[in-house]
Amino acid sequence: MAMKIRLARGGSKKRPHYAIVASDARMPRDGRFLEKLGTYNPLLPKDDERRIIMDVERVQYWLTQGAQPTDRVARFLEAAGLVAKTERSNPKKAVPGKAAKERADAKAAKAAAAAEAAAAPAEDAAE
């Protein structure tokens, strides 16, 4: 059975609160889980000790059983010192999207047209 340590969302609209759970990978995000391992409240400040609360012993147990943490939970585990820090590579993150490329092209074309228009009167004045 493929096991995951992941977040299960709770809380109301625009007020998220997450449970850190050990679950079968085939179950839905907020569906059935085997054990609740802690909580994560993203609304609290980053330096608040109540932001991430984990039962470290149970997390270690599930990791020894072969459970794979999701990316976000792996970051929590790295911060707690339970898992070695891994190098992440997301080369597409810095690439602008389709709409941003179109806006940049339009802005460049507009700037080129303005520069060309500014150069034309200067040539007429020189003559």
WOTAKA-V61502 format. One record per residue. RES is the residue in three letters. PHI is phi in whole degrees, -180 to 180 (* if undefined). OMEGA is omega as a letter, one per 20 degrees, with the letter a starting at -180 (NA if undefined). Layout:
RES:PHI:OMEGA + RES:PHI:OMEGA
//
This chain:
MET:*:r + ALA:-79:a + MET:-106:r + LYS:-131:r + ILE:-108:a + ARG:-146:a + LEU:-97:r + ALA:-115:a + ARG:-79:r + GLY:-138:r + GLY:87:a + SER:-91:a + LYS:-59:r + LYS:63:r + ARG:-134:a + PRO:-69:r + HIS:-148:a + TYR:-118:r + ALA:-105:r + ILE:-89:a + VAL:-129:r + ALA:-100:a + SER:-143:r + ASP:-70:a + ALA:-63:a + ARG:-81:a + MET:-78:r + PRO:-66:a + ARG:-53:a + ASP:-101:a + GLY:-87:a + ARG:-66:r + PHE:-136:a + LEU:-88:a + GLU:-156:r + LYS:-89:a + LEU:-105:a + GLY:169:r + THR:-135:r + TYR:-140:r + ASN:-118:a + PRO:-71:a + LEU:-80:r + LEU:-80:r + PRO:-61:a + LYS:-64:a + ASP:-92:r + ASP:-78:a + GLU:-72:r + ARG:-85:a + ARG:-63:r + ILE:-125:r + ILE:-123:a + MET:-133:r + ASP:-88:a + VAL:-60:a + GLU:-63:a + ARG:-71:r + VAL:-64:r + GLN:-59:r + TYR:-60:a + TRP:-67:r + LEU:-66:r + THR:-70:r + GLN:-80:r + GLY:101:r + ALA:-70:r + GLN:-103:r + PRO:-77:r + THR:-73:a + ASP:-58:a + ARG:-65:r + VAL:-67:r + ALA:-62:r + ARG:-65:r + PHE:-63:a + LEU:-68:r + GLU:-63:r + ALA:-65:r + ALA:-82:r + GLY:83:a + LEU:-88:a + VAL:-130:r + ALA:-67:a + LYS:-68:r + THR:-107:r + GLU:-80:r + ARG:-107:r + SER:-134:r + ASN:-133:a + PRO:-66:a + LYS:-83:a + LYS:-62:a + ALA:-85:a + VAL:-77:r + PRO:-67:r + GLY:-77:a + LYS:-62:a + ALA:-65:r + ALA:-66:r + LYS:-64:r + GLU:-63:r + ARG:-64:a + ALA:-65:r + ASP:-64:r + ALA:-64:r + LYS:-66:r + ALA:-66:r + ALA:-65:r + LYS:-66:r + ALA:-67:r + ALA:-66:r + ALA:-66:r + ALA:-67:r + ALA:-67:r + GLU:-68:r + ALA:-68:r + ALA:-73:a + ALA:-76:a + ALA:-64:r + PRO:-65:r + ALA:-66:r + GLU:-69:r + ASP:-65:a + ALA:-70:a + ALA:-73:a + GLU:-80:NA
//
